[in-house]
Amino acid sequence: MNKVWSVAFLLSCLVLNLKAYYQQEVKYDIKVFLDDQEHTLHAFEEVIYINNSPDTLNEIYMHLWPNAYQANTALDKQLVEDRNMLLYFGDQAYKGFIDSLDFKVDGKKVISLESEHKDLTHFKLNAGLLPGDSIVITTPFRVKIPYGEVSRLGHLDGSYQITQWYPKPAVYDGEWHAMPYLTQGEFFSEFGSFKVAVSVPEKHVIAATGNLISKSNHNGIKTEVYSLDKIHDFAWFTDTNWIETESEVTLPNSGRKVKTYSKYNPENAYIWDGSEKYIDSALYYYSLWIGDYPYDVCTALDGGLTAGAGMEYPTITVLGGQVNRKELEEVVLHEIGHNWFYGVLGTNERVNPWMDEGINSYYERRFYEEVRSDLRIGDFFPIIRKVVKDLTPKQTEFHHMNHDLVNTRNLDLPINLPSNEYSSINYGAIVYSKAAISFNYLEKYLGKKLFDQCMQKYFDVWKFKHPSPVDLRKIFVDETGMELKWFFDDLLQTSYPVDYKVHFAGYSFDNKSFDVVVANVGDIASPIVISALKNGKVVKTAWYEGFFGTKSLSFPKGDYDEVAIDYYHDMPELNRKNNRYILFSLFGRVEPLEATFFFNFEKDDKTQIFFLPIAGANYHDNFQLGMAAYNSLIKEKKFRFLVMPQFSFGTQKLVGFGQAVYSFYPAEYFQKVNVNLSVRRQGLGFGGAIGKIQKIEASTNFILQRPNDRSKIRSSFEAKLSNVSVEFDRRGSKLKNYITFDYNIENKRAINPFDFNSQLQAFDQNWKLQGEFNYSLTVNNRLQSIDIRGFGGLFLQSVDVGTERFRVTAGNGTLLGTPDLEQFIYHTHDYLFDQAFLGRFMTDANLLSSQQVYSNDGGFKSGVTPGLASSWLGGLNVVIPLPVKFISFYTDFAIYDRIWDDFKTGGISAPLLYDYGLQLNLKKDYLEVYFPLGFSESIQSNYDVNGVDSYMNKIKFMFNINEIYTILQ
């Protein structure tokens, strides 16, 4: 029995040992010289690699991150997804690389092996590295520094940002975390010590990670040696113009003093002067709340940064692009905070970015709640103060508004996804803002004292290590004695909404209790906070555990006239409009109406409508003057509207546009479903005859979910019923109804985007089917493209079809009738009246209005009314950019039923219409002008029939303002 127990004990010890935490250790000794003529680094590196794992290592994986700055790397692919073409098209100025490598281990050469990624390598060890043993890895290397507009490594004029620049062993914790460089999604590296000797031409001022331990100058070359322990990265920077200021801060717990430095360019002194105090403040409060800053120096510098507003490295941060002092203070605060969440607590940011950016953003928010509570959003964006007359919201609301942009549009995501699974918008809205809001929620629920106790324990236990979400959760569960599943399982791991609704509040019939009846209309049973108010001021606040369904909550008795869920905005509430209840009111709460010019921030206690004067003009209405009214801005409301009534001075009629949308947000399959009702009216002034066009349209639009958040694919299906009428005063009207089914899919990728639309339409006894495909072949880093459009249309059933015929040229149309228009017919390609024209139904082909076209059916830019097809039509349009900016070459081809019949009977020699010319792209797809150079003989005949002799009258233009009408979708 004793032997059995001994074996069992040894086995249990072995299992515990296998599960015990360990981390590898690295010791760097690097010598590097900057050649500022060739923009290169020449360096030699020695790394002592200590194997603290229980495994024998037979290979080592190394990061070679400068190699990311080339075409077809993971970095390039991520940049392309965000429409950055600098690497994709291979401009040498933006390329970077690392070469001249000659890896040796303990003095013996090893062979580097190719990896899937250019910025990774690995090599087999000559002998296995046993647990507890170490090896010495050495190599020379050269780095070509790219021009600094791609990501974090680069040079701009005399400024150098030398980051992620040296060969670095990947993290090993039972598996190798060998990852390519990405600009969204940062780093994961082993802790150790660094000694780096930086040599530069003497005109350069150096700023670097760690402590400056020596410096020298020899033959115009300046050398500074920096050293620091217990860090996992080293960055350095130079500039030839920096002003340097310094300060000192005393840490709140240990009383230790830290030297702080600010280095900035003279032209930015009006922003940066005194900025060292921002560093002092950040170090003090982060130390107070989490634990003392462990190093002796901290620097913020004004650098040529293009990868965001700021970027952190141990003991040093680089910033760029700030426009005022308040913004600079905020970015300094955030980036200095990364010395805790990234620097000391070295989480795997590629896998768990919220543990770095999210928690750090919570502390940034807390700073503006406790330290700079006077600051408002308008202080950071002064232009807003010129637009908004009211006091702008406090800065603590920024993260709520950022998250609301996606949360209210059903684009929300879990907080705990890997960094490369977020779109650039959601990386900010979720990883930064939603996480910050969620940790603030947890802090308010636990109370600051208990929350700080947890975070300080987390810092103390895991500093200079690699904690995971499991480790953070264990600290909170152990310290609070609570499971906190609502936070760690629901808020962090799902996109379920938090939404409570108050139904009733008041005293019981026997006046012995004050109850608040609340329903959980969200999907998370998270804690709820309720406040009671008197005359607009909070009298009492109480927290309750979360629940599903409806519950009557007993609230402390008192003299109240209103209750509110989450009055202080400490919860990530989806809909705050259902959070308030007025006592002694029959209806509980009726929100007052507030009218605002142009823009204001969301107000929970008001029903807001925004107004904006608008004006317009066309040949029929003459001058139009009116007002736009709308109700949705930052948050997307389920019901939203845009109404733009205008008075037509030409027809003396009310014209304009109005649209109301109600959206549903299904849990899956569809991102949202829009139910739309719109009314559009335009006047028709023809001398003494006054008429109007009116369209009433109802539709349902199903927007499908994207495959993933970074996907550029968008698809939707729409069914709509359109009632269209054209009428003249006392002269009758023409009325038609159309049923249309549309399917649209597009891929908005930066390189070679495309879209496809198919449409089935029924009217009278006709059925019409058509499809359109657009493909853009990207040709350069300016995103210029060869645009190819194909169209095909077919009448499945055609009975006396008129204005709905397919057309080669998409013009504005014609109106035919007796001089007094007692009888009339109209022909227009835009028979659903979706487009905006300068002059609709203008029969004089020599007027400017007749030269307006839009891309539809055949898509020709020549002719007036050629190519009317009652059976079928096919078209091809090609636009090729020219070296001259804004100028393209276009050509169009079309074939349709009548011209094919003429060809078969020998009436014409070729069954195609064509045209070609030059296109002026004042604003591509919105405002274009077409200058014809040649076209088919039948198009010339069409011009002759319509009396178009002047070349100026053959010039066409496209003016597309219809995007405004789809803004509510």
Secondary structure, DSSP 4 states (H G I P E B T S, - for coil): -HHHHHHHHHHHHHHHHHHS----EEEEEEEEEEETTTTEEEEEEEEEEE--SSSPEEEEEEE-GGGGSSTTSHHHHHHHHTT--TTTTT-GGG--EEE----EETTEE--EE--SSTTEEEEEEEEEE-TT-EEEEEEEEEEEPPBTTSSSSEEETTEEEE-S-S-EEPEESSSEE-----SSS------EEEEEEEEEETT-EEEESSEEEEEEEETTEEEEEEEEEEES---EEEESS-EEEEEEEE-TTT--EEEEEEEE-GGGHHHHTTTHHHHHHHHHHHHHHT----SSEEEEEE----SSSEEEETTEEEE----SHHHHHHHHHHHHHTTTBTTTB---TTT-GGGTHHHHHHHHHHHHHHTSTT-BHHHH-HHHHHH--SPPPBGGGHHHHHHHHHHTTT----TTS-GGGS-HHHIIIIIIIIHHHHHHHHHHHH-HHHHHHHHHHHHHHHTTB---HHHHHHHHHHHH----HIIIIIITT--PPB-EEEEEEEE-TTSS-EEEEEEE-SS----EEEEEEETTEEEEEEEE---SEEEEEEE-----SEEEETTT--S-BS-GGGSEEETT-TTS--PPEEEEES-----TTSEEEEEEEEEEEETTTEEEEEEEEE--SSSPPSEEEEEEEEEETTT-SEEEEEEEEEEE--SSSEEEEEEEEEEEEEEEEETTEEEEEEEEEEEEEEEEPPSSTT--EEEEEEEEEEEEEEEETTS-EEEEEEEEEEEEEEE--SSS-EEEEEEEEEETTEEEEEEEEEEEEE-STT--EEEEEEEEEEEEE-SS--TTSEESB----EEEE-TT-SSEEEE-S-TT--S--SSTT---TTSGGGGB--S-TT-BSS-SS--EESSEEEEEEEEEE-SSTTEEEEEEEEEEHHHHHHHHTTSSS-S-EEEEEEEEEEETTTEEEEEEEEE-HHHHHHHHHTT---GGGG-EEEE--GGGGGTT-
